[in-house]
Amino acid sequence: MKYSTAIATILFLFFVKNTMAQVGYQKDSLQIKVYSEIDYHNRQVEAIRITKVFCDYCTAYQKDIVGEEAFRRTYLARFDKNVRQIEGTYRHALFIRVSKKDFARIRTEEEQAQEQDSILNN
């Protein structure tokens, strides 16, 4: 009886520790959803388009950068056997995860220069 209680306690603590570890990335990262399309004609890629970047808190420049990353990932997946088609359009949903600190560093050169000027003026 004592051993079963000890084993149950150890298993419980192990599962609690693992669930807390899985929540950690959510605290310090952002997940951005992007829709893209790949047009196929005779099993050849005709065009790759980014149709929508779902990001309410992004600037236009940040959306462009996220769109470029989504285009790169879609380009790399274009010949995957689960994606490739003979004819038609494949609609691809991507989830791009970025840490909040790295995402905050995505700024235009003008914004960076303004920040440097404000630091130097103070």
MODELLER restraints for C-alpha pairs under 7 A, 6 or more apart:
rsr = mdl.restraints
at = mdl.atoms
rsr.add(forms.Gaussian(group=physical.xy_distance, feature=features.Distance(at['CA:28:A'], at['CA:99:A']), mean=5.80, stdev=0.5))
rsr.add(forms.Gaussian(group=physical.xy_distance, feature=features.Distance(at['CA:28:A'], at['CA:100:A']), mean=5.81, stdev=0.5))
rsr.add(forms.Gaussian(group=physical.xy_distance, feature=features.Distance(at['CA:29:A'], at['CA:97:A']), mean=6.52, stdev=0.5))
rsr.add(forms.Gaussian(group=physical.xy_distance, feature=features.Distance(at['CA:29:A'], at['CA:98:A']), mean=5.43, stdev=0.5))
rsr.add(forms.Gaussian(group=physical.xy_distance, feature=features.Distance(at['CA:29:A'], at['CA:99:A']), mean=3.94, stdev=0.5))
rsr.add(forms.Gaussian(group=physical.xy_distance, feature=features.Distance(at['CA:29:A'], at['CA:100:A']), mean=5.06, stdev=0.5))
rsr.add(forms.Gaussian(group=physical.xy_distance, feature=features.Distance(at['CA:30:A'], at['CA:97:A']), mean=5.53, stdev=0.5))
rsr.add(forms.Gaussian(group=physical.xy_distance, feature=features.Distance(at['CA:30:A'], at['CA:98:A']), mean=5.28, stdev=0.5))
rsr.add(forms.Gaussian(group=physical.xy_distance, feature=features.Distance(at['CA:30:A'], at['CA:99:A']), mean=5.95, stdev=0.5))
rsr.add(forms.Gaussian(group=physical.xy_distance, feature=features.Distance(at['CA:30:A'], at['CA:100:A']), mean=6.10, stdev=0.5))
rsr.add(forms.Gaussian(group=physical.xy_distance, feature=features.Distance(at['CA:31:A'], at['CA:95:A']), mean=6.28, stdev=0.5))
rsr.add(forms.Gaussian(group=physical.xy_distance, feature=features.Distance(at['CA:31:A'], at['CA:96:A']), mean=5.57, stdev=0.5))
rsr.add(forms.Gaussian(group=physical.xy_distance, feature=features.Distance(at['CA:31:A'], at['CA:97:A']), mean=4.39, stdev=0.5))
rsr.add(forms.Gaussian(group=physical.xy_distance, feature=features.Distance(at['CA:31:A'], at['CA:98:A']), mean=6.51, stdev=0.5))
rsr.add(forms.Gaussian(group=physical.xy_distance, feature=features.Distance(at['CA:32:A'], at['CA:54:A']), mean=6.24, stdev=0.5))
rsr.add(forms.Gaussian(group=physical.xy_distance, feature=features.Distance(at['CA:32:A'], at['CA:55:A']), mean=6.17, stdev=0.5))
rsr.add(forms.Gaussian(group=physical.xy_distance, feature=features.Distance(at['CA:32:A'], at['CA:95:A']), mean=5.58, stdev=0.5))
rsr.add(forms.Gaussian(group=physical.xy_distance, feature=features.Distance(at['CA:32:A'], at['CA:96:A']), mean=5.14, stdev=0.5))
rsr.add(forms.Gaussian(group=physical.xy_distance, feature=features.Distance(at['CA:32:A'], at['CA:97:A']), mean=6.33, stdev=0.5))
rsr.add(forms.Gaussian(group=physical.xy_distance, feature=features.Distance(at['CA:33:A'], at['CA:53:A']), mean=6.22, stdev=0.5))
rsr.add(forms.Gaussian(group=physical.xy_distance, feature=features.Distance(at['CA:33:A'], at['CA:54:A']), mean=5.30, stdev=0.5))
rsr.add(forms.Gaussian(group=physical.xy_distance, feature=features.Distance(at['CA:33:A'], at['CA:94:A']), mean=5.71, stdev=0.5))
rsr.add(forms.Gaussian(group=physical.xy_distance, feature=features.Distance(at['CA:33:A'], at['CA:95:A']), mean=4.63, stdev=0.5))
rsr.add(forms.Gaussian(group=physical.xy_distance, feature=features.Distance(at['CA:33:A'], at['CA:96:A']), mean=6.38, stdev=0.5))
rsr.add(forms.Gaussian(group=physical.xy_distance, feature=features.Distance(at['CA:34:A'], at['CA:52:A']), mean=5.71, stdev=0.5))
rsr.add(forms.Gaussian(group=physical.xy_distance, feature=features.Distance(at['CA:34:A'], at['CA:53:A']), mean=4.53, stdev=0.5))
rsr.add(forms.Gaussian(group=physical.xy_distance, feature=features.Distance(at['CA:34:A'], at['CA:54:A']), mean=6.03, stdev=0.5))
rsr.add(forms.Gaussian(group=physical.xy_distance, feature=features.Distance(at['CA:34:A'], at['CA:70:A']), mean=6.85, stdev=0.5))
rsr.add(forms.Gaussian(group=physical.xy_distance, feature=features.Distance(at['CA:34:A'], at['CA:93:A']), mean=5.83, stdev=0.5))
rsr.add(forms.Gaussian(group=physical.xy_distance, feature=features.Distance(at['CA:34:A'], at['CA:94:A']), mean=5.10, stdev=0.5))
rsr.add(forms.Gaussian(group=physical.xy_distance, feature=features.Distance(at['CA:34:A'], at['CA:95:A']), mean=6.36, stdev=0.5))
rsr.add(forms.Gaussian(group=physical.xy_distance, feature=features.Distance(at['CA:35:A'], at['CA:50:A']), mean=6.10, stdev=0.5))
rsr.add(forms.Gaussian(group=physical.xy_distance, feature=features.Distance(at['CA:35:A'], at['CA:51:A']), mean=5.50, stdev=0.5))
rsr.add(forms.Gaussian(group=physical.xy_distance, feature=features.Distance(at['CA:35:A'], at['CA:52:A']), mean=5.14, stdev=0.5))
rsr.add(forms.Gaussian(group=physical.xy_distance, feature=features.Distance(at['CA:35:A'], at['CA:53:A']), mean=6.55, stdev=0.5))
rsr.add(forms.Gaussian(group=physical.xy_distance, feature=features.Distance(at['CA:35:A'], at['CA:92:A']), mean=5.82, stdev=0.5))
rsr.add(forms.Gaussian(group=physical.xy_distance, feature=features.Distance(at['CA:35:A'], at['CA:93:A']), mean=4.67, stdev=0.5))
rsr.add(forms.Gaussian(group=physical.xy_distance, feature=features.Distance(at['CA:35:A'], at['CA:94:A']), mean=6.31, stdev=0.5))
rsr.add(forms.Gaussian(group=physical.xy_distance, feature=features.Distance(at['CA:36:A'], at['CA:49:A']), mean=5.53, stdev=0.5))
rsr.add(forms.Gaussian(group=physical.xy_distance, feature=features.Distance(at['CA:36:A'], at['CA:50:A']), mean=4.26, stdev=0.5))
rsr.add(forms.Gaussian(group=physical.xy_distance, feature=features.Distance(at['CA:36:A'], at['CA:51:A']), mean=5.28, stdev=0.5))
rsr.add(forms.Gaussian(group=physical.xy_distance, feature=features.Distance(at['CA:36:A'], at['CA:91:A']), mean=5.93, stdev=0.5))
rsr.add(forms.Gaussian(group=physical.xy_distance, feature=features.Distance(at['CA:36:A'], at['CA:92:A']), mean=5.09, stdev=0.5))
rsr.add(forms.Gaussian(group=physical.xy_distance, feature=features.Distance(at['CA:36:A'], at['CA:93:A']), mean=6.35, stdev=0.5))
rsr.add(forms.Gaussian(group=physical.xy_distance, feature=features.Distance(at['CA:37:A'], at['CA:48:A']), mean=5.73, stdev=0.5))
rsr.add(forms.Gaussian(group=physical.xy_distance, feature=features.Distance(at['CA:37:A'], at['CA:49:A']), mean=5.21, stdev=0.5))
rsr.add(forms.Gaussian(group=physical.xy_distance, feature=features.Distance(at['CA:37:A'], at['CA:50:A']), mean=6.44, stdev=0.5))
rsr.add(forms.Gaussian(group=physical.xy_distance, feature=features.Distance(at['CA:37:A'], at['CA:89:A']), mean=6.43, stdev=0.5))
rsr.add(forms.Gaussian(group=physical.xy_distance, feature=features.Distance(at['CA:37:A'], at['CA:90:A']), mean=5.55, stdev=0.5))
rsr.add(forms.Gaussian(group=physical.xy_distance, feature=features.Distance(at['CA:37:A'], at['CA:91:A']), mean=4.53, stdev=0.5))
rsr.add(forms.Gaussian(group=physical.xy_distance, feature=features.Distance(at['CA:37:A'], at['CA:92:A']), mean=5.81, stdev=0.5))
rsr.add(forms.Gaussian(group=physical.xy_distance, feature=features.Distance(at['CA:38:A'], at['CA:45:A']), mean=6.92, stdev=0.5))
rsr.add(forms.Gaussian(group=physical.xy_distance, feature=features.Distance(at['CA:38:A'], at['CA:47:A']), mean=5.85, stdev=0.5))
rsr.add(forms.Gaussian(group=physical.xy_distance, feature=features.Distance(at['CA:38:A'], at['CA:48:A']), mean=4.60, stdev=0.5))
rsr.add(forms.Gaussian(group=physical.xy_distance, feature=features.Distance(at['CA:38:A'], at['CA:49:A']), mean=6.57, stdev=0.5))
rsr.add(forms.Gaussian(group=physical.xy_distance, feature=features.Distance(at['CA:38:A'], at['CA:89:A']), mean=5.53, stdev=0.5))
rsr.add(forms.Gaussian(group=physical.xy_distance, feature=features.Distance(at['CA:38:A'], at['CA:90:A']), mean=5.13, stdev=0.5))
rsr.add(forms.Gaussian(group=physical.xy_distance, feature=features.Distance(at['CA:38:A'], at['CA:91:A']), mean=6.59, stdev=0.5))
rsr.add(forms.Gaussian(group=physical.xy_distance, feature=features.Distance(at['CA:39:A'], at['CA:45:A']), mean=5.88, stdev=0.5))
rsr.add(forms.Gaussian(group=physical.xy_distance, feature=features.Distance(at['CA:39:A'], at['CA:46:A']), mean=5.34, stdev=0.5))
rsr.add(forms.Gaussian(group=physical.xy_distance, feature=features.Distance(at['CA:39:A'], at['CA:47:A']), mean=5.20, stdev=0.5))
rsr.add(forms.Gaussian(group=physical.xy_distance, feature=features.Distance(at['CA:39:A'], at['CA:48:A']), mean=6.47, stdev=0.5))
rsr.add(forms.Gaussian(group=physical.xy_distance, feature=features.Distance(at['CA:39:A'], at['CA:88:A']), mean=5.88, stdev=0.5))
rsr.add(forms.Gaussian(group=physical.xy_distance, feature=features.Distance(at['CA:39:A'], at['CA:89:A']), mean=4.44, stdev=0.5))
rsr.add(forms.Gaussian(group=physical.xy_distance, feature=features.Distance(at['CA:39:A'], at['CA:90:A']), mean=6.47, stdev=0.5))
rsr.add(forms.Gaussian(group=physical.xy_distance, feature=features.Distance(at['CA:40:A'], at['CA:46:A']), mean=5.53, stdev=0.5))
rsr.add(forms.Gaussian(group=physical.xy_distance, feature=features.Distance(at['CA:40:A'], at['CA:85:A']), mean=6.34, stdev=0.5))
rsr.add(forms.Gaussian(group=physical.xy_distance, feature=features.Distance(at['CA:40:A'], at['CA:86:A']), mean=6.39, stdev=0.5))
rsr.add(forms.Gaussian(group=physical.xy_distance, feature=features.Distance(at['CA:40:A'], at['CA:87:A']), mean=5.12, stdev=0.5))
rsr.add(forms.Gaussian(group=physical.xy_distance, feature=features.Distance(at['CA:40:A'], at['CA:88:A']), mean=5.36, stdev=0.5))
rsr.add(forms.Gaussian(group=physical.xy_distance, feature=features.Distance(at['CA:40:A'], at['CA:89:A']), mean=6.11, stdev=0.5))
rsr.add(forms.Gaussian(group=physical.xy_distance, feature=features.Distance(at['CA:41:A'], at['CA:86:A']), mean=6.36, stdev=0.5))
rsr.add(forms.Gaussian(group=physical.xy_distance, feature=features.Distance(at['CA:41:A'], at['CA:87:A']), mean=4.89, stdev=0.5))
rsr.add(forms.Gaussian(group=physical.xy_distance, feature=features.Distance(at['CA:41:A'], at['CA:88:A']), mean=6.75, stdev=0.5))
rsr.add(forms.Gaussian(group=physical.xy_distance, feature=features.Distance(at['CA:42:A'], at['CA:86:A']), mean=5.30, stdev=0.5))
rsr.add(forms.Gaussian(group=physical.xy_distance, feature=features.Distance(at['CA:42:A'], at['CA:87:A']), mean=5.96, stdev=0.5))
rsr.add(forms.Gaussian(group=physical.xy_distance, feature=features.Distance(at['CA:43:A'], at['CA:85:A']), mean=5.89, stdev=0.5))
rsr.add(forms.Gaussian(group=physical.xy_distance, feature=features.Distance(at['CA:43:A'], at['CA:86:A']), mean=4.37, stdev=0.5))
rsr.add(forms.Gaussian(group=physical.xy_distance, feature=features.Distance(at['CA:43:A'], at['CA:87:A']), mean=6.51, stdev=0.5))
rsr.add(forms.Gaussian(group=physical.xy_distance, feature=features.Distance(at['CA:50:A'], at['CA:67:A']), mean=6.62, stdev=0.5))
rsr.add(forms.Gaussian(group=physical.xy_distance, feature=features.Distance(at['CA:50:A'], at['CA:71:A']), mean=6.57, stdev=0.5))
rsr.add(forms.Gaussian(group=physical.xy_distance, feature=features.Distance(at['CA:53:A'], at['CA:63:A']), mean=6.69, stdev=0.5))
rsr.add(forms.Gaussian(group=physical.xy_distance, feature=features.Distance(at['CA:53:A'], at['CA:67:A']), mean=6.76, stdev=0.5))
rsr.add(forms.Gaussian(group=physical.xy_distance, feature=features.Distance(at['CA:61:A'], at['CA:108:A']), mean=6.91, stdev=0.5))
rsr.add(forms.Gaussian(group=physical.xy_distance, feature=features.Distance(at['CA:62:A'], at['CA:106:A']), mean=6.28, stdev=0.5))
rsr.add(forms.Gaussian(group=physical.xy_distance, feature=features.Distance(at['CA:78:A'], at['CA:84:A']), mean=6.38, stdev=0.5))
rsr.add(forms.Gaussian(group=physical.xy_distance, feature=features.Distance(at['CA:83:A'], at['CA:90:A']), mean=6.94, stdev=0.5))
